[in-house]
Amino acid sequence: MTTMDTTERIQPPESVAATAAELPVVHAKPEGSVSVWFTHSLIQCKRLLMVWLRDPSTTIQTIAYPAVTLLMFRIVLGDSITAATGIPSIYGQAALLTLVAAMTGAVVSALGFKREKAAGLLSRFYTMPLNKASLLTGRLLAEALRILITTIIVLLVAVPLGFLFMEDPLTNIALIFVPVLFGLGFAVMVTALATITEGVMLISLIGILNTLLMFFNTGFVPVFAYPTWLQDVVANQPMSCAIDAMKGLSYGGPVAEPLLKTVAWTVGMIAVFAYPAIVGYKKAAETS
Amino acid sequence: MSVSAPAASTLFAELPEVRPSSFAQWRALTGRIVRTMATKGELVVAVLTPLVVTVAFYLPLRYVMKVQGIDYAQYVMPIVVLQTMAMTMMSNAQLAAFEALTGLSTRLQTMPIGSLVPLMSRICAGLVRSVVSLIATVGYGYLIGFRFTGGWLQALAFCGFALAVGIVLTLGADALGSLTKNPEALSQALTLPILIFGMMSTGFVPEASFPAWVRPFARNQPISQFAHTLSDMAAGHLSWAGTWVSLVWLGGLAILFLPLAVWASVRRS
């Protein structure tokens, strides 16, 4: 080791020289390699999940709010809707609230991204020998895991309110992964918007959009309850497709068509927003 | 600094004598908030949010309520109006928290300003926002088929009562904002009560739709009572029997919130 030269001049105590000599030699892998990308993504993912877990407001917004809203919807509207439509309302409402949890989570996460940018953490990451793509993929992985957790919690809250799972375990696994599929597309979109717009604008923009989407989908009330001119829009918006797929996987009904539409929406959103998200992320890290 | 003592005493001699006027201060501080609202797009949000709420409540539930024989446009507008007032409450809580957080409130306390002037200016600016929102809301209501059928006197009573509810809620929110100094946490903390009191209300769906165990709460909680009073006023059925519970609630909340808001605003921290 080259440090041997300096030790002769500085003359440190024997013990220090001995420890230094025993340090393992680290062979750094190139940042761009696939295995480094994979490991770094996992590290970023773990970091974000721990940040969210330790922040009570994230937990409250992504878990407590959807659960309480589901309870409200069931108590206030459940019986009216069931009586008016003949279909138990809880299946649509539970599916709706899993998606709302995914969307709220994406917004909270985008605000966290803003904070990390403002605090300089992002640019700090960019100066370190870590895989640059892992910042984005780690975030998306963390989003997916968070959605998985909130989905399971919302569905478990729905059970005492009258929600029944199918018997087939594979169907239930598919059921839980529909919100993840939907949420990934939404998260890419929110990330792209978060890198472009300012924080306050982002909240009011997505807040108004979320309110509208939350009331105009097939989970709130079935599609035929909406005015005729609105039915096509309501039935084909991304949340409705995911909700219909989840209804099919829990209450029964067509699955293939709404599921394909959900996939189409997700692929479409990723196709449109992935490039702005990547560019925006890079720009945010370099200029902050 | 070579300015000598005699020069300092004559330095301000030519300036006019200061006569602090609480009214002028109130006007200046209120104007400041209202100008910000007008130029930063907050008034646009105050006009658009009631539209979103009206459309979001009315269109999906119209059919479900028609099955139960209810004209939902007439039924739901009072709760939309109250929801609008809750929005003002939310904005005012944010404003008070922001002024306390950034130190403006403390700074105003050190200046020769009437101690209640900052509070009054926030409340009055909130009233401006409420009036704008209320006009917009009633307009949207007329678009979906809501009508005042009790004459203009009761229509005015409707607006007056709605604004009174807004002011009382704003007082409470202002106190919370001044005390917590945390706009973010406050908006999260207020979302849940707005959701619970707004939705678990007989102004949103009829009492018979609720499960039996929750009906006593849904029927008697203040927002339901306010909604019923407003709907009576809109239909021209205003009566003492249907109003006194609302007035007791409103008076009770005012007795609670007014001293709290004053204390939170004038105390030195």
Chai-1 contact restraints between the chains, C-beta under 6 A:
chainA,res_idxA,chainB,res_idxB,connection_type,confidence,min_distance_angstrom,max_distance_angstrom,comment,restraint_id
A,S57,B,Q188,contact,1.0,0.0,6.0,A-B,restraint_1
A,M72,B,M199,contact,1.0,0.0,6.0,A-B,restraint_2
A,I75,B,V214,contact,1.0,0.0,6.0,A-B,restraint_3
A,V76,B,M199,contact,1.0,0.0,6.0,A-B,restraint_4
A,V76,B,V205,contact,1.0,0.0,6.0,A-B,restraint_5
A,D79,B,S209,contact,1.0,0.0,6.0,A-B,restraint_6
A,S80,B,V64,contact,1.0,0.0,6.0,A-B,restraint_7
A,S80,B,V205,contact,1.0,0.0,6.0,A-B,restraint_8
A,S80,B,S209,contact,1.0,0.0,6.0,A-B,restraint_9
A,I81,B,V64,contact,1.0,0.0,6.0,A-B,restraint_10
A,A84,B,V64,contact,1.0,0.0,6.0,A-B,restraint_11
A,A84,B,V67,contact,1.0,0.0,6.0,A-B,restraint_12
A,I208,B,V52,contact,1.0,0.0,6.0,A-B,restraint_13
A,T211,B,V52,contact,1.0,0.0,6.0,A-B,restraint_14
A,F215,B,A56,contact,1.0,0.0,6.0,A-B,restraint_15
A,F215,B,P60,contact,1.0,0.0,6.0,A-B,restraint_16
A,F220,B,P60,contact,1.0,0.0,6.0,A-B,restraint_17
A,V221,B,P60,contact,1.0,0.0,6.0,A-B,restraint_18
A,V221,B,V64,contact,1.0,0.0,6.0,A-B,restraint_19
A,A225,B,Y63,contact,1.0,0.0,6.0,A-B,restraint_20
A,A225,B,V64,contact,1.0,0.0,6.0,A-B,restraint_21
